[in-house]
């Protein structure tokens, strides 16, 4: 057992070389001091277990067991360095006594099972905030039976780290300020001791499955503030029977949720707003009458657990499902954006064409010229007339081909069949019945419907006049 004099001697050497320490508090402060200095052997006395060893802000880019210099401690602070890699088995020599490991504000992009392993069996606090972490693929079957606090905030995590469920002693979990898009069903199953959970400021978080918080009977604090959840229904919290504080600031929960009266009855402290049709109200301003009235119009009954059994696979070894979900969401977003761009381009082109046509019409109108539509109608009319004439000629040819005697009739009786070419009998011109019958004759070569054609009526009138004058002249000659 070390005496106070031995402890003071060790502290004196450490302070002289590179660090400062206190013999009474067993706090070895090696942060922000001279770098890369050799420690005195007294500092690394195996009989000394320091309460805290602080290596913060020493610009370490990597960390291995040699930098520990055989020091032993309960709390190791490595924050505010530039650490990107940690060597294998770095913490094995202190794994049986290390309680806290602080690695926040470094450059770690992944956590390797080579250094983060089951040998850290006494670890209670792990701080990995403000790094570049994206996934936890290599952390299966790492048993940390005493881990109580895990801080993963301010990272780049997109897929929910399902490995968390194996650390059943967790009391506090911070996943705020990441890139999570959803919380899988039963993702936190088995964390019966979890009392504090923050998912705040995950801007991509749009979906929370109804059984995401199932079995979290001990949860007392939940923070979902500043996420992208919209018109959230409070029934997803019905299974949080131990909840005492809920923060959903800058997130709109549905005011008609039947969970709100239950929350008020259980004295749950609510921070945030709710959406009531088109108005926004603060949750703490809702009266009992408003809550019960809104609940009476809701189609969801929060008094019972209506959720179906989940399908979250705890033994799933890869993150392919989560990546596929994210890719699908990104693909749908990209497609919708592309469609909007295409529609806007088409609309712009159509608008431009309409403007050009209007400008041309106005210009022609000012010049006193015919508009395009009038010229088109005139052209159409002449075209229709030409087509009618063509059909009539074809019809006349068909009649001639089928009735050869018509040619003889034309030569013998004239085109209108009113007066014969020469008189065979004088009485023929004087007989009214014969004359009328001849006037009624019709040559189909020249008309399709004589009674309905006005030109036929005009020709009849002209023929009758000619016939009258011819008869009169013929009488005078006699």
Backbone torsions as a table, in degrees:
resi	resn	phi	psi	omega
1	UNK	NA	130.5	-178.6
2	UNK	-76.3	140.2	174.6
3	UNK	-87.0	170.5	178.7
4	UNK	-64.7	-30.7	179.2
5	UNK	-68.1	-41.3	177.3
6	UNK	-64.0	-40.4	179.6
7	UNK	-64.3	-41.4	179.4
8	UNK	-65.8	-37.5	179.1
9	UNK	-65.2	-44.5	178.4
10	UNK	-61.8	-42.8	-179.2
11	UNK	-65.5	-35.0	179.9
12	UNK	-66.1	-42.9	178.5
13	UNK	-64.2	-45.5	-178.8
14	UNK	-61.9	-43.1	-178.7
15	UNK	-66.7	-34.4	-178.8
16	UNK	-68.5	-39.9	-173.5
17	UNK	-80.8	-54.9	-172.6
18	UNK	-151.7	-18.0	-170.3
19	UNK	-128.7	173.8	172.6
20	UNK	-122.7	147.0	-178.1
21	UNK	-150.0	166.5	178.2
22	UNK	-124.9	125.1	-177.3
23	UNK	-70.7	-20.6	-177.2
24	UNK	-88.4	-36.3	-175.8
25	UNK	-98.5	-7.7	-179.5
26	UNK	56.2	45.7	-179.2
27	UNK	-113.8	111.0	-179.4
28	UNK	-99.3	109.4	-175.7
29	UNK	-101.7	105.3	179.8
30	UNK	-113.8	23.9	-176.4
31	UNK	-92.3	141.4	171.3
32	UNK	59.7	29.6	177.7
33	UNK	-115.6	-166.5	-177.7
34	UNK	-57.2	136.7	-174.1
35	UNK	-96.0	154.0	170.6
36	UNK	56.8	35.8	175.0
37	UNK	-96.4	146.8	179.5
38	UNK	-77.6	135.1	-180.0
39	UNK	-84.3	147.4	174.5
40	UNK	-71.5	150.6	-178.1
41	UNK	-61.5	-27.1	-180.0
42	UNK	-64.2	-30.4	179.7
43	UNK	-66.7	-32.9	-175.4
44	UNK	-99.4	27.7	177.8
45	UNK	-61.5	122.7	-176.9
46	UNK	-64.1	-15.0	-179.9
47	UNK	-81.5	-13.6	-177.1
48	UNK	-96.5	129.3	171.0
49	UNK	-116.6	107.0	-178.0
50	UNK	-73.4	144.6	176.0
51	UNK	-69.3	-47.0	-179.6
52	UNK	-137.5	133.2	169.8
53	UNK	-121.8	122.8	-173.2
54	UNK	-113.4	113.7	175.2
55	UNK	-111.3	30.9	-176.0
56	UNK	-72.6	149.4	171.9
57	UNK	57.0	42.7	177.5
58	UNK	-109.3	10.2	177.5
59	UNK	60.8	30.5	174.0
60	UNK	-66.4	131.0	174.5
61	UNK	-98.2	-20.8	174.1
62	UNK	-145.6	166.2	-178.4
63	UNK	-143.6	134.9	177.9
64	UNK	-140.7	-179.9	-174.9
65	UNK	-66.9	-25.1	180.0
66	UNK	-66.1	-30.1	179.5
67	UNK	-72.9	-16.7	175.4
68	UNK	-76.5	-23.0	177.0
69	UNK	53.4	38.3	177.8
70	UNK	62.3	16.7	175.6
71	UNK	-70.5	148.6	178.4
72	UNK	-124.7	137.4	-174.3
73	UNK	-156.2	165.0	174.9
74	UNK	-94.0	-33.0	-177.7
75	UNK	-127.6	121.2	-179.7
76	UNK	-115.4	120.4	-177.8
77	UNK	-108.8	116.8	178.8
78	UNK	-122.6	24.7	-174.4
79	UNK	-74.0	159.4	174.9
80	UNK	60.3	41.1	170.6
81	UNK	-111.9	-164.1	178.0
82	UNK	-120.6	33.6	-172.2
83	UNK	-69.8	124.0	174.9
84	UNK	-110.8	-25.6	179.9
85	UNK	-136.9	147.5	174.2
86	UNK	-126.2	127.6	-174.4
87	UNK	-70.3	163.1	-177.5
88	UNK	-66.4	139.5	175.3
89	UNK	60.3	26.8	-178.3
90	UNK	-61.7	-39.3	-173.4
91	UNK	-104.1	14.1	-176.0
92	UNK	-65.0	-34.5	-177.0
93	UNK	-72.2	-19.3	-179.9
94	UNK	-115.9	7.2	-175.8
95	UNK	-62.6	-25.9	-177.3
96	UNK	-84.1	-7.4	179.2
97	UNK	-126.9	-17.8	-174.7
98	UNK	-67.7	125.5	-179.1
99	UNK	-103.6	-38.2	-177.5
100	UNK	-130.0	135.4	175.1
101	UNK	-128.2	114.9	-176.7
102	UNK	-110.2	110.3	-179.9
103	UNK	-119.3	21.2	-177.6
104	UNK	-68.7	153.9	178.3
105	UNK	61.5	52.3	172.3
106	UNK	-126.0	-160.6	-176.7
107	UNK	-122.5	32.0	-179.0
108	UNK	-71.7	130.0	177.5
109	UNK	-104.0	-14.5	176.5
110	UNK	-155.1	163.5	176.9
111	UNK	-112.6	120.9	-176.7
112	UNK	-97.2	140.1	176.9
113	UNK	-71.5	-7.2	178.8
114	UNK	-70.9	-30.3	176.1
115	UNK	-114.2	-28.6	177.8
116	UNK	-98.8	95.4	-172.1
117	UNK	-138.8	-175.5	-175.2
118	UNK	-71.7	-6.7	177.5
119	UNK	-71.9	-15.7	176.0
120	UNK	-84.4	56.2	-169.9
121	UNK	-75.2	-15.4	178.0
122	UNK	-99.5	0.4	-175.4
123	UNK	-65.8	129.3	179.0
124	UNK	-115.0	-30.1	-175.9
125	UNK	-128.3	124.1	176.5
126	UNK	-127.9	119.2	-178.5
127	UNK	-115.1	111.7	178.6
128	UNK	-120.1	24.4	-178.3
129	UNK	-67.3	153.5	174.2
130	UNK	59.5	47.8	171.3
131	UNK	-118.6	-158.1	178.8
132	UNK	-121.1	33.3	-175.8
133	UNK	-67.8	139.5	179.6
134	UNK	-121.8	-35.5	-176.0
135	UNK	-150.7	171.2	-179.3
136	UNK	-132.4	46.0	-171.7
137	UNK	-64.4	-33.6	-171.9
138	UNK	-93.5	14.9	-172.5
139	UNK	-105.9	22.7	177.1
140	UNK	-72.6	143.9	174.3
141	UNK	59.2	35.9	171.5
142	UNK	-103.6	110.9	-174.0
143	UNK	-96.9	117.4	177.1
144	UNK	-121.2	84.0	-169.2
145	UNK	-66.3	-17.1	-176.5
146	UNK	-112.3	3.7	-178.4
147	UNK	-66.6	122.3	-176.2
148	UNK	-115.7	-31.5	-178.0
149	UNK	-127.2	127.4	179.0
150	UNK	-131.3	118.6	-179.0
151	UNK	-113.0	110.7	178.6
152	UNK	-117.4	21.6	-176.1
153	UNK	-71.4	158.8	176.5
154	UNK	57.9	50.1	174.0
155	UNK	-123.7	-162.8	-178.3
156	UNK	-118.0	33.6	-174.2
157	UNK	-75.0	122.1	179.8
158	UNK	-105.7	-29.7	-178.2
159	UNK	-109.8	131.4	-176.6
160	UNK	-59.4	126.9	-178.2
161	UNK	-74.1	92.3	-175.3
162	UNK	-66.3	-14.8	179.6
163	UNK	-65.5	-14.9	-177.8
164	UNK	-60.0	-31.1	-173.9
165	UNK	-62.9	-18.5	-177.9
166	UNK	-81.4	-10.6	179.1
167	UNK	-99.1	80.8	-167.3
168	UNK	-74.3	-8.4	179.3
169	UNK	-91.0	2.1	-177.9
170	UNK	-58.0	133.7	175.2
171	UNK	-112.3	-33.7	-175.8
172	UNK	-132.5	127.5	-178.8
173	UNK	-133.9	123.4	-178.5
174	UNK	-119.4	111.4	177.0
175	UNK	-117.9	23.3	-177.0
176	UNK	-71.9	157.8	177.0
177	UNK	56.7	50.8	172.5
178	UNK	-122.3	-159.2	-178.4
179	UNK	-123.6	33.0	179.4
180	UNK	-65.5	139.5	178.4
181	UNK	-107.9	-21.5	179.4
182	UNK	-157.5	160.6	174.9
183	UNK	-113.7	111.9	-176.0
184	UNK	-64.1	158.5	176.5
185	UNK	-64.4	134.8	180.0
186	UNK	60.3	24.7	-177.7
187	UNK	-63.3	-30.0	-177.1
188	UNK	-108.6	22.3	-178.5
189	UNK	-64.1	136.3	178.9
190	UNK	96.9	-11.8	179.6
191	UNK	-87.5	68.7	-173.7
192	UNK	-72.4	-16.2	-178.4
193	UNK	-98.8	-1.1	-176.7
194	UNK	-68.6	123.5	-179.9
195	UNK	-115.7	-17.4	-175.1
196	UNK	-135.3	125.7	-178.2
197	UNK	-142.1	129.1	177.3
198	UNK	-126.0	124.8	173.0
199	UNK	-120.0	20.9	-173.9
200	UNK	-65.0	149.9	173.0
201	UNK	61.3	28.3	164.6
202	UNK	-88.5	93.6	-170.5
203	UNK	-65.2	-20.1	179.6
204	UNK	-92.6	0.0	-176.2
205	UNK	-75.8	106.3	-177.9
206	UNK	-117.2	-9.7	-173.9
207	UNK	-139.9	127.8	169.9
208	UNK	-125.2	114.9	-179.7
209	UNK	-69.8	149.4	-171.4
210	UNK	-61.4	-26.8	178.5
211	UNK	-100.1	17.6	-179.5
212	UNK	-62.4	-33.4	-176.6
213	UNK	-106.0	16.8	-178.5
214	UNK	-67.1	143.6	179.1
215	UNK	77.2	2.8	176.1
216	UNK	-88.5	64.6	-175.1
217	UNK	-70.4	-22.4	-176.6
218	UNK	-94.3	-4.4	-176.0
219	UNK	-64.9	126.0	-179.2
220	UNK	-111.0	-25.6	-175.8
221	UNK	-130.8	128.4	178.3
222	UNK	-137.3	129.2	-178.9
223	UNK	-122.5	116.1	176.9
224	UNK	-120.1	23.1	-175.6
225	UNK	-67.1	149.4	173.6
226	UNK	57.8	37.6	171.1
227	UNK	-104.3	-178.0	-177.5
228	UNK	-101.7	24.8	176.0
229	UNK	-77.1	129.0	-177.3
230	UNK	-127.2	138.4	-179.8
231	UNK	53.4	47.9	-177.5
232	UNK	-70.7	136.3	176.8
233	UNK	-96.3	130.4	-174.9
234	UNK	-68.1	-5.7	-178.4
235	UNK	-66.3	-17.4	177.2
236	UNK	-69.4	-13.0	179.7
237	UNK	-98.2	3.4	-173.5
238	UNK	-63.8	-26.8	-177.3
239	UNK	-86.1	-6.6	178.4
240	UNK	-86.8	76.0	-173.5
241	UNK	-71.0	-20.9	-179.4
242	UNK	-98.0	5.6	-175.5
243	UNK	-64.4	135.3	178.8
244	UNK	-122.4	-24.4	179.8
245	UNK	-139.4	129.0	176.8
246	UNK	-128.5	123.5	178.1
247	UNK	-112.1	117.3	176.4
248	UNK	-132.4	42.7	179.2
249	UNK	-66.2	139.3	-175.5
250	UNK	62.2	25.1	171.8
251	UNK	-134.4	131.7	-175.7
252	UNK	-97.1	115.5	173.0
253	UNK	-91.4	153.3	-178.9
254	UNK	-73.9	122.5	-178.2
255	UNK	-65.5	-21.2	-178.3
256	UNK	-85.5	5.1	-178.9
257	UNK	-65.3	134.1	179.4
258	UNK	-76.6	-4.0	176.2
259	UNK	-78.1	-25.9	-177.1
260	UNK	-61.2	-43.3	174.5
261	UNK	-61.9	-34.9	177.8
262	UNK	-66.1	-41.1	179.2
263	UNK	-63.0	-41.3	179.9
264	UNK	-68.4	-36.4	178.2
265	UNK	-64.7	-35.9	-179.2
266	UNK	-89.0	7.8	176.6
267	UNK	60.6	37.8	177.0
268	UNK	-78.2	131.5	179.4
269	UNK	-81.4	122.0	-176.1
270	UNK	-113.7	128.6	175.4
271	UNK	-117.2	118.8	178.7
272	UNK	144.2	-164.3	-176.3
273	UNK	-128.5	163.7	173.9
274	UNK	-130.8	156.4	-177.8
275	UNK	-102.8	120.7	178.7
276	UNK	-118.7	96.5	-173.1
277	UNK	59.3	-101.2	-178.6
278	UNK	-115.4	3.7	-179.6
279	UNK	-108.3	152.2	179.6
280	UNK	-113.7	130.0	-179.2
281	UNK	-127.2	148.7	174.2
282	UNK	-75.5	141.9	-176.0
283	UNK	-64.2	-34.7	-177.9
284	UNK	-76.5	-5.8	179.5
285	UNK	-97.2	-5.5	-178.7
286	UNK	-73.8	133.4	177.9
287	UNK	-89.4	166.0	179.0
288	UNK	-61.5	-38.3	-179.9
289	UNK	-63.5	-43.3	179.1
290	UNK	-63.4	-41.8	-177.9
291	UNK	-64.3	-47.0	-178.1
292	UNK	-69.9	-36.3	178.4
293	UNK	-66.2	-43.4	179.1
294	UNK	-65.2	-39.4	-179.8
295	UNK	-65.6	-33.3	-179.1
296	UNK	-65.8	-21.7	179.1
297	UNK	-94.3	-4.8	-178.5
298	UNK	-82.2	145.8	179.3
299	UNK	-91.8	-1.6	-177.9
300	UNK	-106.5	129.8	179.3
301	UNK	-99.1	111.5	-177.5
302	UNK	-87.5	-0.1	-177.7
303	UNK	-76.5	-12.1	179.8
304	UNK	-133.3	158.6	179.5
305	UNK	-86.8	101.3	-176.1
306	UNK	-96.1	5.0	-175.5
307	UNK	-75.0	144.0	177.0
308	UNK	-80.4	158.9	177.3
309	UNK	-58.3	145.3	-175.2
310	UNK	-85.9	175.0	-177.7
311	UNK	-132.3	23.9	-179.4
312	UNK	-74.7	124.4	-175.0
313	UNK	-95.8	111.8	-178.4
314	UNK	-74.1	-18.7	-177.6
315	UNK	-96.5	7.2	-178.8
316	UNK	-66.1	126.6	-168.3
317	UNK	-93.5	-19.1	-176.6
318	UNK	-124.1	173.8	-179.2
319	UNK	-105.6	23.8	-175.5
320	UNK	-64.2	-37.2	-178.8
321	UNK	-63.6	-45.5	179.6
322	UNK	-64.9	-39.6	178.7
323	UNK	-65.4	-39.4	179.0
324	UNK	-63.4	-40.6	178.5
325	UNK	-62.4	-43.6	179.6
326	UNK	-65.9	-40.0	178.9
327	UNK	-64.0	-39.0	178.8
328	UNK	-63.0	-45.5	179.5
329	UNK	-62.8	-42.8	179.3
330	UNK	-65.3	-37.4	179.8
331	UNK	-65.5	-44.3	179.5
332	UNK	-63.4	-40.9	178.4
333	UNK	-62.9	-42.2	179.4
334	UNK	-64.9	-40.8	179.0
335	UNK	-63.2	-45.4	179.5
336	UNK	-61.6	-39.9	179.2
337	UNK	-65.6	-40.7	179.3
338	UNK	-64.4	-43.1	179.6
339	UNK	-61.3	-42.2	179.1
340	UNK	-61.9	-40.9	-179.9
341	UNK	-64.8	-44.7	-179.2
342	UNK	-62.5	-45.1	179.7
343	UNK	-62.6	-39.7	179.5
344	UNK	-66.0	-36.7	178.1
345	UNK	-66.5	-45.2	179.3
346	UNK	-60.7	-45.0	179.4
347	UNK	-61.5	-39.4	179.3
348	UNK	-65.1	-41.1	179.2
349	UNK	-63.9	-46.1	179.6
350	UNK	-60.9	-43.2	178.9
351	UNK	-62.0	-41.5	179.6
352	UNK	-64.1	-41.1	178.8
353	UNK	-63.4	-44.4	179.7
354	UNK	-61.0	-42.3	179.9
355	UNK	-63.7	-41.5	179.3
356	UNK	-63.3	-43.2	179.2
357	UNK	-62.4	-42.4	179.8
358	UNK	-63.5	-41.8	179.5
359	UNK	-62.9	-41.7	179.2
360	UNK	-64.1	-43.9	179.7
361	UNK	-63.0	-41.5	178.9
362	UNK	-64.3	-40.5	179.8
363	UNK	-63.7	-44.3	179.2
364	UNK	-66.1	-35.8	179.2
365	UNK	-65.6	-41.6	178.9
366	UNK	-67.7	-30.4	178.6
367	UNK	-81.2	-3.9	-179.9
368	UNK	75.1	19.7	180.0
369	UNK	-91.3	159.7	176.3
370	UNK	-68.7	141.6	176.9
371	UNK	-72.6	162.8	-175.6
372	UNK	-60.5	-36.9	-176.0
373	UNK	-66.0	-38.2	-178.9
374	UNK	-66.8	-43.8	179.3
375	UNK	-63.4	-35.2	179.4
376	UNK	-65.6	-41.2	179.6
377	UNK	-65.9	-40.4	179.4
378	UNK	-63.4	-44.5	178.7
379	UNK	-61.7	-40.6	-179.9
380	UNK	-63.9	-41.7	-179.0
381	UNK	-63.7	-45.6	-179.9
382	UNK	-64.5	-36.1	178.5
383	UNK	-64.5	-42.5	179.2
384	UNK	-64.6	-38.3	178.7
385	UNK	-63.3	-44.1	179.3
386	UNK	-62.1	-39.8	178.9
387	UNK	-64.5	-40.5	179.2
388	UNK	-62.7	-43.2	179.3
389	UNK	-63.5	-40.7	179.9
390	UNK	-62.6	-42.9	178.5
391	UNK	-63.6	-38.3	-179.2
392	UNK	-65.7	-42.6	178.2
393	UNK	-62.9	-39.8	177.6
394	UNK	-63.5	-38.7	179.9
395	UNK	-64.8	-40.7	179.6
396	UNK	-64.5	-39.5	178.3
397	UNK	-63.3	-39.9	179.5
398	UNK	-63.5	-40.0	-179.6
399	UNK	-64.8	-42.0	179.8
400	UNK	-64.5	-42.1	-179.0
401	UNK	-64.6	-36.6	-177.5
402	UNK	-84.0	-25.4	-175.7
403	UNK	-128.7	83.7	-179.1
404	UNK	-64.9	-21.4	-177.6
405	UNK	-70.6	-13.7	-178.9
406	UNK	-64.8	-37.5	179.1
407	UNK	-60.0	-42.7	178.4
408	UNK	-63.9	-38.5	179.6
409	UNK	-63.9	-38.9	-178.7
410	UNK	-66.4	-45.5	-178.8
411	UNK	-65.3	-38.2	-174.7
412	UNK	-77.8	-43.7	-169.1
413	UNK	-110.6	-5.7	-177.1
414	UNK	91.1	168.0	-173.5
415	UNK	-70.8	-38.6	-177.5
416	UNK	-97.1	0.1	173.8
417	UNK	62.9	24.7	-176.3
418	UNK	-96.2	-37.8	-176.1
419	UNK	-131.4	132.2	178.0
420	UNK	-68.6	155.7	-177.7
421	UNK	-64.8	-29.1	176.1
422	UNK	-153.3	150.8	-176.3
423	UNK	-79.2	126.5	173.2
424	UNK	-92.6	-28.6	-177.9
425	UNK	-145.4	130.6	-177.4
426	UNK	-64.3	-29.1	-176.9
427	UNK	-71.7	-17.8	-178.7
428	UNK	-64.1	-33.0	-178.7
429	UNK	-79.8	-20.0	-177.3
430	UNK	-94.6	-16.5	-178.5
431	UNK	-82.9	120.1	-175.5
432	UNK	-70.8	-36.5	-177.7
433	UNK	-65.1	-45.0	179.5
434	UNK	-64.2	-41.4	179.0
435	UNK	-62.3	-44.5	179.0
436	UNK	-63.5	-40.7	178.9
437	UNK	-62.3	-40.7	179.1
438	UNK	-68.1	-34.5	177.0
439	UNK	-65.4	-29.2	-178.3
440	UNK	-80.5	-14.0	178.3
441	UNK	-64.4	151.1	-176.0
442	UNK	-140.7	133.1	176.3
443	UNK	-94.8	115.1	-175.8
444	UNK	-69.8	-4.4	179.7
445	UNK	-66.9	-23.7	-168.5
446	UNK	-114.6	-14.9	-178.2
447	UNK	-139.5	149.7	172.9
448	UNK	-94.2	-38.4	-179.7
449	UNK	-142.5	90.1	-172.0
450	UNK	-63.7	-33.9	-174.9
451	UNK	-73.2	-24.7	-177.8
452	UNK	-99.4	-7.2	-177.8
453	UNK	-93.7	122.0	-179.1
454	UNK	-65.3	-28.6	179.4
455	UNK	-67.5	-28.3	176.8
456	UNK	-67.5	-41.4	178.6
457	UNK	-62.4	-40.5	179.3
458	UNK	-65.3	-41.1	-179.4
459	UNK	-65.8	-34.4	177.7
460	UNK	-64.4	-44.0	-179.1
461	UNK	-64.0	-43.0	179.5
462	UNK	-65.0	-41.0	-179.8
463	UNK	-63.4	-41.0	179.8
464	UNK	-62.9	-41.5	179.8
465	UNK	-64.2	-43.3	179.7
466	UNK	-63.4	-38.3	179.3
467	UNK	-65.2	-40.7	-179.1
468	UNK	-63.0	-45.8	179.5
469	UNK	-66.3	-35.0	179.4
470	UNK	-66.8	-42.0	179.0
471	UNK	-64.4	-40.8	-178.9
472	UNK	-64.5	-42.8	178.6
473	UNK	-66.0	-35.4	-179.6
474	UNK	-68.0	-37.0	178.3
475	UNK	-65.7	-39.6	-179.1
476	UNK	-66.8	-35.6	178.3
477	UNK	-65.3	-35.2	178.1
478	UNK	-66.8	NA	NA
